[in-house]
Amino acid sequence: MEYKDYYKTLGLSKSATEKEIKAAYRRLARKYHPDVNQGKAQAEARFKEINEAYEVLSDPKKRRRYDELGADWKSYAQTPPAQGPFGRGRVRVNLGGLGDFSDFFQTFFAGMRGGGWPREAGEQVGAPFNIPLRQDHEQEVEISLAEALKGGKRILRGAGSREVEVRIPPGMRDGSRIRVAGEAAGLGAGGGDLYLKVRLRPEAGFSVDGDHIAATIAVPLTTAVLGGEVDVVTLDGRVALKIPAGTPSGRVFRVKGHGLPRAGQAGRGDLLVSVGVSVPSTLTRREREIFEELKRLGH
């Protein structure tokens, strides 16, 4: 059997920790994933090698056998048990009303037959059977603030050009994870679940503070001094914000219910609007006269 150096495949030493193995796998899986290397057979083959290496090195029992036996580790693991006193025929075991041993396994492992699973009555149960190993897959997905508010969907293209549609529920936060059961196989990453790690896309003029959205608006000097109204852009459209006379720069106003959906609760957070007083860079002669008069009055 050809020896495959799984440590070399992941760029690791034999003393690598579980954390180092996982970090190396994630880095290489992102680099060689079919999504970012469409049509590149060499990258797809490398991706399969990386998954095979991680499947062994991430499992303590498999890793120990691999370290001890090298190329023979897999065949050793699949060696059938030694012939017992009853021979290698079908063995009946009393399970207290659950039937015989093979019936018990057929009940609980239905649909998981591998190359050596008994298919007909009287076949030996001592032969090895292969249960496919689950392998989950995680990747990042970037969403807008509007999608964080109202939800959305993504179409992911996986191995063999298969499309996987993923629904993004409302209320997602930076770092949230979306689980899509059983869809890792569709992206060429095993038969487990697909996990999407959410990243909120930065948007000019907005930042997220928990359930709230923060924004800064420019208010004309005259409005800040005399009071008035200004339009504020929110995720729901424009709203009018009343500015009291004498509003200083840096004052924060709260616009209720214009933030993100509250995590695990009804309702939404707020929009926190910080005022930046806009000072004119140029003045007409008349405007200068007015400001000089204000200066003489002690303002």
C-alpha positions, 0 to 999 in steps of 0.5 A: 500500500502506498504511504501517504504522509498526511502531516506533509499534506497539511504542512505539519510536523508529527508533534502538531497539536489538535489546534494546529491541525484544525488551523492548517486544514481550514487554511488549506481548505479555503485555498483549494476549495472547488468554489474558488478553483472552478475547473481546476482539476489539480486543485480539486485533487489537492482538496481531496488529499487535504480532507483525507489527511484531516479525517485521519489526523483529527481523530485521535484513534486513527491518528495513533494507528497511523503513527504506529503502523504507517501505510498499513494502518487502514488495512489493520483497522479493517482486518476482520475479527478472528474466527471464533469457536462457532466458525464464521457463519451467522451467529445468533445472540439472545438480545432479550426479545430484540432478535438476533445480532444481525437483525439488531444491526440491520435495525439500527444501521439501515441505509449504512451498508458498505462493501462488507455489510451482510446483504442476504440471510446466512451471510457472515456478520464477521466481515468488515462493513464500512460506515461513511464518516461524516465531515462537516464543512464551514465557510464564511458568508458576507451579508449586508445590514439590510440582509441582517434586518430582513434576511436573504438567501445565497446560492453556493456552487459546489462540486460538480456545479451543484447549487446549494440554496441557503436561507439567511434568517433575519437577525444575523450578527457578525460571527453568527453561524447558519447550519444547513443540515446534510449539505456539506456533500453538495460542496464536495466536503463530505456527508456532514452539515454545512456551517456558514459563518456570517460576516457583516459587510461594512457600510459607509456611515453605519456601524453595529453596536449589539442590537443598535445601529450607530450613525453620524450626521452632519447638521448645519451650524444654524440648525444646531444653534437655532433648532430645526429638522434634518433627514436621517437615512435608516435601513427603513428609509429616511426619517425626520429628526428634530434638532433642539436649539443649542445642540452641541457637536457629539450629542447622540439622539435615539431613533426608536425601533430602527436598529436590528432585530433583537437576539431572541426577543421581539422587536428591534434595537434603535438607531443611535444618531451622533450629531456633527456640527458642520462649520462653513469653510467660506463666508460671504461678507455679510455672513462674516459681519454677522459672526463678528457681531456675535463675537462682539456680543460674547458668543 
